[in-house]
Amino acid sequence: MKILLLRAMTRSAVFELQNDSCYRAPAVYTLELDGRPLRQGDTNVFSLFGLEPHRHYCLTVRAGEDVGDLDFTTPEETAFVDASRYGLVADGETDNTPQLQAALSTCPPGGTVYVPAGTYRTQSLFLQSNTTLYLEKGCTLLGGTDRKRYPILPGVLPCHDEVHETYLAGWEGNPLDSFAALLNVIHSENVTITGEGIVDANAQNGDWYVNAKKKNIAWRPRLFFTANAKNVVLHGVSVCNSYSWTIHPTYSENVDILNIRIRNDSHSPNTDGIDPESCKNVNIIGDHIHVGDDCIALKSGKLFLGTFMHTPCENVVIRNCCLSRGHGGLVIGSEMSGGVRNVTVTQCLMDHTDRGLRVKTRRGRGKNAIIDGLVFRNVTMDGVLTPFVINMFYFCDPDGKSDYVQTHDPLPVDDMTPTLGSLEMEHITAANAQYAGCWFSGLPEQPIGRICMRDVQIAFDPDAKPGEAAMMRGAEQSCKRGIWAENVRRIELHDVKITGYEGERLQFINVTDFEED
């Protein structure tokens, strides 16, 4: 048995079993630390908590006769800041924002802010560089329900030269004033949030879901937000009941989101799970996500930010995650005007999401809106209504249903035209699909570059109901449709099996080059 140390922190560590299974381990295993039995586990990614800083450990994993060992050492810690000494009140009612912020602000570089068990009501908190926030098991940070007590982050911070302004907060891809998140990492580096505690935004008990698409003082906050940050780790904690997008790193580098749990009500509005926006080097590994919108969505802003900042979301690894009940498992867009490139998705389980892989863009996203280098490998889907959707006619935004966005007649390729390059899907099993196996719609003037599928098996639910596979004008409802493709330069199908479909297996319009074996 091979074990990979994903990261060792001062008081916790996260590991990954090396195998080919999706999310869950091939067999139940037992963990031992320094020869002492700890507990059993059944997922490929697991964590240890309550460790001591600057100490050497020996981890053993046993699954029957299969045994793996790994030695690791936790980093040094300069200071232990017990937040309870700052006057916390753990009754779930008293506002602890000043006390918690004082602990975070006075923690020396290299130190850990420790929050013990208890329920602590709080509004927005801001973490500083070179610190760790450790939430003990039984600890809950509970979001306050009065929006007037949350600070507002300006969308734009002006500069005296009127040129080098800073874009801070945003809403759906534009720099707009928004309430600060519950946890914020802004212009900071080397920040870790870890532990077995809970971060509960408590949004269902406020007015955050009332007229959710309308601005009320400012736009809705996130649960966790970063801006211009480096080396950020979010590990172990459970997060729930977000105000809007749950985990939202923006313009940040080296972001690790490891072995966390996200739970939002399936009917809560726009409560995406993890939405990296214009970030570089992102690892999303071992997470379990159950939300009211897209599970993971990669973004890079709308036209203004995509053109002015021109910062793609790139070098993203998504592995050993369970993605459940959302609108999409992995989604790219639709705010992707800065581009999305070099994305690898492996060993993930998608459970009853509306779509599995979902790419959504439209005319007007701009010439920098380039999606390329997407690899989708070794994924298991069950009950996903449409496993694969690539849609360049996505009808978002006020003009989304206009003729400009939705016409299937070719328009000139110009500065407003997005591009989809190479997408590879291999070793995929999708059971109990309903609407369609694949729906690929490129633009007539800018077809999808290349779609390659290898060793893909799609089976339809015998009791499938019809529905819209893609959100685009004129897309008729379908049921048990095999593969629909329009405006694609090249499609390769290698050992692709579809069972239970009705009508023609392949329905192609303007597919220039096709290969199947």
C-alpha positions as CSV (number, residue, x, y, z in Angstrom):
1,M,0.0,0.0,0.0
2,K,1.4,3.4,-1.0
3,I,0.6,6.5,1.0
4,L,1.2,10.1,-0.1
5,L,1.6,12.9,2.4
6,L,-0.4,15.8,0.9
7,R,0.5,18.2,3.6
8,A,1.8,18.3,7.2
9,M,0.7,21.3,9.3
10,T,1.7,22.1,12.9
11,R,-1.1,20.2,14.5
12,S,-2.7,18.2,11.7
13,A,-1.8,16.3,8.5
14,V,-3.6,15.0,5.4
15,F,-2.8,11.9,3.4
16,E,-3.8,10.1,0.2
17,L,-3.8,6.4,-0.6
18,Q,-2.3,5.7,-4.0
19,N,-4.7,3.6,-6.1
20,D,-7.1,3.8,-9.0
21,S,-10.4,3.8,-7.1
22,C,-12.7,6.8,-7.1
23,Y,-13.0,8.6,-3.8
24,R,-13.5,5.5,-1.7
25,A,-10.7,3.2,-0.8
26,P,-10.7,-0.4,-2.2
27,A,-11.2,-1.7,1.4
28,V,-11.8,-0.4,4.9
29,Y,-8.5,0.2,6.6
30,T,-7.2,0.9,10.1
31,L,-4.9,3.8,11.0
32,E,-2.1,3.5,13.5
33,L,0.1,6.3,14.7
34,D,3.4,5.4,16.4
35,G,2.0,1.9,16.8
36,R,-1.1,3.0,18.5
37,P,-4.5,2.1,16.8
38,L,-6.6,5.2,16.0
39,R,-9.6,4.5,13.9
40,Q,-10.9,3.0,10.7
41,G,-11.4,4.8,7.4
42,D,-12.9,4.1,4.0
43,T,-11.9,7.1,1.8
44,N,-8.7,7.5,-0.2
45,V,-8.0,10.8,1.5
46,F,-7.9,11.0,5.3
47,S,-6.6,13.4,8.0
48,L,-5.0,13.3,11.4
49,F,-5.6,16.0,14.0
50,G,-4.4,16.8,17.5
51,L,-0.8,16.4,16.6
52,E,2.1,18.2,18.3
53,P,4.3,20.7,16.5
54,H,7.8,19.8,15.4
55,R,7.4,16.1,16.1
56,H,8.3,13.0,14.1
57,Y,5.5,10.5,13.6
58,C,5.2,7.0,12.0
59,L,1.8,6.3,10.3
60,T,0.7,2.8,9.5
61,V,-2.4,1.9,7.3
62,R,-3.7,-1.7,7.4
63,A,-6.2,-3.2,5.2
64,G,-6.1,-7.0,5.8
65,E,-2.6,-8.1,4.8
66,D,-2.0,-4.9,2.8
67,V,0.1,-2.6,5.0
68,G,1.7,0.8,4.3
69,D,4.0,2.9,6.4
70,L,5.0,6.5,6.2
71,D,7.2,8.7,8.4
72,F,6.5,12.4,8.6
73,T,7.3,15.5,10.7
74,T,5.1,18.4,11.6
75,P,6.5,21.9,11.3
76,E,7.6,24.1,14.1
77,E,5.2,26.5,15.8
78,T,6.3,29.9,17.3
79,A,3.3,30.5,19.5
80,F,0.0,28.9,20.7
81,V,-2.8,31.5,20.9
82,D,-5.8,30.1,22.8
83,A,-8.6,32.3,21.6
84,S,-10.7,31.6,24.8
85,R,-8.2,33.7,26.8
86,Y,-9.5,36.7,24.7
87,G,-12.9,36.5,26.3
88,L,-14.9,34.2,24.1
89,V,-18.4,33.3,25.1
90,A,-19.5,30.0,23.7
91,D,-23.3,30.3,23.9
92,G,-24.1,30.7,20.2
93,E,-25.7,34.1,20.9
94,T,-23.0,36.5,22.1
95,D,-21.1,38.3,19.3
96,N,-17.5,37.1,19.5
97,T,-16.2,39.0,16.4
98,P,-13.9,41.5,18.3
99,Q,-12.5,38.7,20.5
100,L,-11.8,36.3,17.6
101,Q,-10.3,39.1,15.5
102,A,-8.1,40.2,18.3
103,A,-6.7,36.7,18.6
104,L,-6.1,36.5,14.9
105,S,-4.5,40.0,14.7
106,T,-2.1,39.5,17.6
107,C,-0.9,36.0,16.6
108,P,2.9,36.1,16.0
109,P,4.1,34.9,12.6
110,G,4.4,31.2,12.6
111,G,1.8,30.9,15.4
112,T,-1.5,29.1,15.8
113,V,-4.8,30.6,16.9
114,Y,-6.7,27.8,18.6
115,V,-10.5,27.9,19.1
116,P,-11.8,25.3,21.6
117,A,-15.1,23.4,21.5
118,G,-18.2,25.6,21.7
119,T,-20.4,27.7,19.5
120,Y,-19.2,31.2,18.8
121,R,-21.4,33.7,17.0
122,T,-19.3,35.9,14.7
123,Q,-19.4,38.2,11.7
124,S,-16.5,38.6,9.2
125,L,-12.9,37.6,10.3
126,F,-9.7,38.5,8.6
127,L,-6.6,36.3,8.8
128,Q,-3.0,37.6,8.5
129,S,0.1,36.2,6.9
130,N,2.1,33.3,8.4
131,T,-0.6,32.1,10.8
132,T,-2.8,29.1,11.4
133,L,-6.4,29.0,12.6
134,Y,-7.1,25.6,14.3
135,L,-10.8,24.8,15.0
136,E,-11.1,22.1,17.6
137,K,-13.6,19.2,17.2
138,G,-16.9,20.5,18.7
139,C,-16.1,24.1,17.7
140,T,-18.6,26.0,15.5
141,L,-18.1,29.4,14.1
142,L,-21.7,30.6,13.6
143,G,-22.4,33.4,11.2
144,G,-24.5,36.3,12.4
145,T,-27.8,37.0,10.7
146,D,-27.8,40.8,10.5
147,R,-26.3,41.9,7.2
148,K,-25.7,45.4,8.6
149,R,-23.1,44.0,10.9
150,Y,-21.0,42.7,8.1
151,P,-18.3,45.0,6.6
152,I,-18.6,45.8,2.9
153,L,-15.6,45.1,0.6
154,P,-15.4,47.7,-2.2
155,G,-15.3,46.3,-5.7
156,V,-12.7,48.8,-6.7
157,L,-10.0,50.5,-4.7
158,P,-8.8,53.6,-6.6
159,C,-5.2,54.7,-7.0
160,H,-4.0,58.3,-7.2
161,D,-2.8,57.8,-10.8
162,E,-6.3,56.6,-11.8
163,V,-4.7,53.7,-13.6
164,H,-3.4,51.1,-11.1
165,E,-6.7,50.6,-9.2
166,T,-7.2,47.4,-7.2
167,Y,-10.1,45.1,-7.8
168,L,-11.1,43.6,-4.5
169,A,-14.6,42.2,-4.1
170,G,-16.9,41.0,-6.9
171,W,-20.2,39.5,-7.8
172,E,-20.5,36.9,-10.6
173,G,-17.4,38.1,-12.5
174,N,-17.6,41.8,-12.1
175,P,-15.9,44.1,-9.5
176,L,-18.8,45.1,-7.4
177,D,-19.2,45.9,-3.7
178,S,-19.9,42.8,-1.7
179,F,-20.2,41.9,2.0
180,A,-17.1,40.4,3.4
181,A,-17.0,36.6,3.9
182,L,-17.1,34.9,7.2
183,L,-13.4,34.0,6.8
184,N,-11.2,36.3,4.6
185,V,-7.6,36.0,3.4
186,I,-6.7,39.2,1.6
187,H,-3.2,40.4,0.5
188,S,-1.8,37.7,2.8
189,E,0.4,34.6,2.4
190,N,1.1,31.4,4.2
191,V,-2.3,31.1,5.8
192,T,-3.8,27.8,7.0
193,I,-7.3,27.0,8.4
194,T,-7.5,23.5,9.7
195,G,-9.2,21.3,12.3
196,E,-12.3,19.2,12.8
197,G,-14.5,22.2,13.6
198,I,-17.5,23.6,11.7
199,V,-17.9,26.9,9.9
200,D,-21.6,27.5,9.7
201,A,-22.6,30.7,7.9
202,N,-26.2,30.3,9.2
203,A,-27.5,32.0,6.1
204,Q,-30.9,30.2,6.3
205,N,-31.7,32.1,9.5
206,G,-31.0,35.6,7.9
207,D,-32.5,37.3,4.9
208,W,-29.7,36.2,2.5
209,Y,-31.9,34.1,0.4
210,V,-34.7,36.7,0.0
211,N,-34.6,38.3,-3.5
212,A,-31.2,36.6,-3.7
213,K,-30.4,38.0,-7.2
214,K,-30.9,41.6,-6.1
215,K,-28.4,43.8,-4.4
216,N,-29.3,44.7,-0.8
217,I,-26.9,47.3,0.5
218,A,-24.1,45.1,-1.1
219,W,-24.0,41.8,-2.8
220,R,-24.1,38.6,-0.8
221,P,-20.9,37.4,0.9
222,R,-19.1,34.1,0.5
223,L,-18.3,31.8,3.4
224,F,-14.5,31.8,2.6
225,F,-12.9,34.4,0.4
226,T,-9.3,35.1,-0.7
227,A,-8.0,38.0,-2.8
228,N,-4.4,38.3,-4.0
229,A,-3.2,35.7,-1.6
230,K,-0.5,33.1,-1.8
231,N,0.0,29.7,-0.1
232,V,-3.4,29.3,1.4
233,V,-4.6,26.0,2.9
234,L,-8.2,25.1,3.9
235,H,-8.2,21.7,5.5
236,G,-10.4,19.3,7.4
237,V,-13.2,21.6,8.5
238,S,-16.8,21.2,7.7
239,V,-18.6,24.3,6.2
240,C,-22.3,24.7,5.7
241,N,-25.2,27.0,5.0
242,S,-23.3,29.5,2.9
243,Y,-24.7,32.9,1.9
244,S,-23.8,32.4,-1.8
245,W,-20.7,30.7,-3.3
246,T,-19.1,28.8,-0.5
247,I,-15.3,28.7,-1.1
248,H,-14.2,31.5,-3.4
249,P,-10.5,32.1,-3.9
250,T,-9.7,35.0,-6.4
251,Y,-6.5,36.1,-8.0
252,S,-4.6,33.8,-5.7
253,E,-1.7,31.3,-6.1
254,N,-1.0,28.0,-4.5
255,V,-4.4,27.2,-2.9
256,D,-4.9,23.8,-1.3
257,I,-8.5,22.8,-0.4
258,L,-8.1,19.4,1.2
259,N,-10.4,16.9,2.8
260,I,-13.2,19.4,3.7
261,R,-17.0,18.8,3.8
262,I,-19.4,21.3,2.2
263,R,-23.1,21.1,3.0
264,N,-25.7,23.6,1.6
265,D,-29.4,23.0,1.2
266,S,-30.1,21.7,-2.3
267,H,-32.6,24.5,-2.8
268,S,-30.4,27.3,-1.5
269,P,-29.7,29.9,-4.3
270,N,-26.2,30.1,-5.9
271,T,-24.5,28.2,-3.1
272,D,-21.7,26.7,-5.3
273,G,-19.2,24.6,-3.4
274,I,-15.7,25.7,-4.6
275,D,-15.2,28.4,-7.2
276,P,-11.6,29.3,-7.9
277,E,-11.6,32.5,-10.0
278,S,-8.4,33.6,-11.9
279,C,-6.3,31.4,-9.6
280,K,-3.0,29.6,-10.3
281,N,-1.9,26.2,-8.9
282,V,-5.1,25.0,-7.1
283,N,-5.4,21.5,-5.5
284,I,-8.9,20.3,-4.7
285,I,-8.4,16.9,-3.2
286,G,-10.5,14.6,-1.0
287,D,-13.5,16.9,-0.6
288,H,-17.1,16.0,-0.2
289,I,-19.5,18.6,-1.7
290,H,-23.3,18.6,-1.5
291,V,-24.7,22.0,-2.5
292,G,-27.5,24.0,-4.1
293,D,-25.7,24.9,-7.3
294,D,-22.4,23.8,-9.0
295,C,-20.2,21.6,-6.9
296,I,-16.9,23.0,-8.4
297,A,-16.9,25.9,-10.9
298,L,-13.7,27.3,-12.4
299,K,-14.0,31.0,-13.4
300,S,-12.0,34.0,-14.6
301,G,-14.4,36.9,-14.6
302,K,-16.6,38.5,-17.2
303,L,-15.4,40.7,-20.1
304,F,-14.0,43.7,-18.2
305,L,-11.9,41.7,-15.7
306,G,-11.0,39.1,-18.3
307,T,-9.7,41.8,-20.7
308,F,-8.1,44.2,-18.2
309,M,-6.6,41.6,-15.8
310,H,-6.3,38.8,-18.3
311,T,-5.7,36.3,-15.5
312,P,-6.7,32.7,-16.4
313,C,-7.7,30.0,-13.9
314,E,-4.9,27.5,-14.5
315,N,-3.1,24.5,-13.3
316,V,-6.0,23.0,-11.3
317,V,-6.0,19.5,-9.9
318,I,-9.3,17.9,-8.7
319,R,-8.9,14.5,-7.3
320,N,-10.6,11.9,-5.1
321,C,-13.7,14.2,-4.5
322,C,-17.3,13.2,-4.0
323,L,-19.6,15.7,-5.8
324,S,-23.2,15.3,-4.9
325,R,-26.6,16.7,-5.8
326,G,-25.4,20.0,-7.4
327,H,-26.2,21.4,-10.8
328,G,-22.8,20.3,-12.1
329,G,-19.9,18.2,-10.9
330,L,-17.1,20.1,-12.5
331,V,-18.2,23.3,-14.2
332,I,-16.1,25.7,-16.2
333,G,-17.7,29.1,-16.6
334,S,-19.8,30.8,-17.5
335,E,-17.7,33.8,-16.2
336,M,-14.4,32.7,-17.9
337,S,-13.3,35.7,-19.9
338,G,-9.8,35.4,-18.7
339,G,-9.6,31.8,-19.8
340,V,-9.3,28.4,-18.1
341,R,-6.4,26.0,-18.9
342,N,-4.6,23.0,-17.7
343,V,-7.2,21.3,-15.6
344,T,-7.0,17.6,-14.5
345,V,-9.9,15.8,-12.9
346,T,-9.3,12.2,-11.7
347,Q,-10.7,9.6,-9.3
348,C,-13.9,11.6,-8.6
349,L,-17.4,10.3,-7.8
350,M,-20.3,12.3,-9.1
351,D,-23.6,11.4,-7.4
352,H,-27.0,12.6,-8.8
353,T,-25.7,15.9,-10.1
354,D,-27.6,17.5,-13.0
355,R,-24.5,17.3,-15.2
356,G,-21.1,15.7,-14.7
357,L,-18.6,17.7,-16.8
358,R,-20.2,21.0,-17.7
359,V,-18.5,23.7,-19.9
360,K,-20.6,26.9,-20.3
361,T,-19.7,30.0,-22.3
362,R,-21.2,32.4,-24.8
363,R,-20.5,35.1,-27.3
364,G,-19.5,38.2,-25.5
365,R,-17.0,36.5,-23.2
366,G,-14.1,37.8,-25.3
367,K,-11.0,36.7,-27.2
368,N,-9.2,35.8,-23.9
369,A,-12.0,33.4,-23.0
370,I,-10.0,30.3,-24.0
371,I,-10.6,26.9,-22.5
372,D,-7.9,24.4,-23.3
373,G,-6.0,21.5,-21.7
374,L,-8.9,19.8,-19.9
375,V,-8.4,16.2,-18.9
376,F,-11.3,14.3,-17.3
377,R,-10.1,10.8,-16.3
378,N,-11.1,7.9,-14.2
379,V,-14.5,9.2,-13.0
380,T,-17.6,7.4,-11.8
381,M,-21.0,8.9,-12.2
382,D,-24.4,7.7,-10.9
383,G,-27.7,9.3,-11.6
384,V,-26.2,12.3,-13.4
385,L,-28.9,13.5,-15.8
386,T,-26.5,14.4,-18.6
387,P,-22.9,13.3,-18.0
388,F,-21.2,15.6,-20.5
389,V,-22.3,19.1,-21.6
390,I,-20.3,21.6,-23.6
391,N,-22.5,24.6,-24.3
392,M,-21.2,27.8,-26.1
393,F,-24.8,29.2,-26.2
394,Y,-25.3,29.5,-22.4
395,F,-28.1,31.9,-21.9
396,C,-26.9,33.7,-18.8
397,D,-26.9,37.5,-18.2
398,P,-29.5,40.0,-19.2
399,D,-28.7,39.6,-22.9
400,G,-28.3,35.9,-22.7
401,K,-31.3,35.0,-24.8
402,S,-30.7,37.7,-27.4
403,D,-30.2,36.8,-31.1
404,Y,-26.5,37.8,-30.8
405,V,-25.8,35.2,-28.1
406,Q,-28.2,32.5,-29.3
407,T,-28.3,32.5,-33.1
408,H,-26.9,29.4,-34.8
409,D,-26.0,31.4,-37.9
410,P,-22.3,32.1,-38.1
411,L,-21.2,35.6,-37.0
412,P,-17.8,37.2,-37.5
413,V,-15.0,36.0,-35.3
414,D,-14.0,39.1,-33.4
415,D,-12.8,40.3,-30.0
416,M,-16.0,39.0,-28.4
417,T,-15.7,35.4,-29.5
418,P,-14.7,32.7,-27.0
419,T,-12.6,29.6,-27.9
420,L,-12.8,26.0,-26.8
421,G,-9.7,24.0,-27.5
422,S,-8.8,20.4,-26.5
423,L,-10.9,18.3,-24.1
424,E,-10.1,14.7,-23.2
425,M,-12.3,12.3,-21.3
426,E,-11.2,8.7,-20.6
427,H,-12.0,5.8,-18.3
428,I,-15.5,7.1,-17.4
429,T,-18.5,5.1,-16.2
430,A,-21.9,6.8,-16.1
431,A,-24.9,4.9,-14.9
432,N,-28.6,5.9,-14.8
433,A,-28.3,8.9,-17.1
434,Q,-31.6,10.5,-18.3
435,Y,-31.5,13.4,-20.7
436,A,-28.5,12.7,-22.9
437,G,-25.2,11.0,-22.7
438,C,-23.3,13.9,-24.3
439,W,-24.4,17.3,-25.5
440,F,-21.7,19.3,-27.4
441,S,-22.7,22.7,-28.9
442,G,-19.9,24.8,-30.4
443,L,-20.3,28.1,-32.2
444,P,-20.7,27.9,-36.0
445,E,-18.0,30.6,-36.5
446,Q,-15.7,29.1,-33.7
447,P,-16.3,25.4,-33.4
448,I,-15.0,23.3,-30.5
449,G,-11.5,22.3,-31.3
450,R,-11.2,18.6,-30.3
451,I,-13.1,16.2,-28.2
452,C,-11.5,12.9,-27.5
453,M,-13.3,10.1,-25.5
454,R,-11.6,6.8,-24.6
455,D,-13.0,3.9,-22.6
456,V,-16.3,5.7,-21.8
457,Q,-19.5,3.8,-20.8
458,I,-22.8,5.5,-20.5
459,A,-26.0,3.7,-19.5
460,F,-29.4,5.2,-19.3
461,D,-32.0,4.8,-16.5
462,P,-34.8,2.7,-17.9
463,D,-37.3,5.1,-16.2
464,A,-35.6,8.2,-17.5
465,K,-37.6,11.4,-17.8
466,P,-37.1,14.1,-20.4
467,G,-35.4,17.4,-19.7
468,E,-33.1,20.1,-21.1
469,A,-29.6,18.8,-21.3
470,A,-28.2,22.3,-22.1
471,M,-29.4,25.8,-21.1
472,M,-29.6,27.3,-24.5
473,R,-32.5,28.8,-26.5
474,G,-34.1,26.2,-28.8
475,A,-32.6,23.2,-27.1
476,E,-35.6,20.8,-27.1
477,Q,-36.1,18.5,-24.2
478,S,-34.5,15.1,-24.7
479,C,-34.6,11.7,-23.1
480,K,-32.1,8.9,-23.6
481,R,-30.4,10.8,-26.4
482,G,-27.0,9.3,-27.2
483,I,-24.5,11.9,-28.4
484,W,-25.5,15.3,-29.8
485,A,-22.8,17.4,-31.3
486,E,-22.8,20.5,-33.4
487,N,-20.0,22.7,-34.6
488,V,-17.0,20.6,-33.6
489,R,-13.8,20.4,-35.6
490,R,-12.8,16.9,-34.5
491,I,-14.4,14.1,-32.4
492,E,-12.6,10.9,-31.5
493,L,-14.6,8.1,-29.9
494,H,-12.4,5.1,-28.8
495,D,-14.2,2.3,-27.1
496,V,-17.2,4.4,-26.2
497,K,-20.3,2.4,-25.3
498,I,-23.8,3.8,-24.8
499,T,-26.6,1.5,-23.7
500,G,-30.3,2.2,-23.3
501,Y,-30.4,5.1,-25.7
502,E,-33.3,5.8,-28.0
503,G,-33.2,7.1,-31.6
504,E,-29.9,7.6,-33.4
505,R,-26.8,6.9,-31.3
506,L,-24.9,9.8,-32.9
507,Q,-26.5,13.0,-34.0
508,F,-23.9,15.3,-35.6
509,I,-24.2,18.7,-37.3
510,N,-21.2,20.4,-38.8
511,V,-18.6,18.0,-37.3
512,T,-15.6,18.3,-39.6
513,D,-13.6,15.3,-38.7
514,F,-14.8,12.1,-36.9
515,E,-13.0,9.0,-35.9
516,E,-14.4,6.0,-34.0
517,D,-13.0,2.6,-33.1
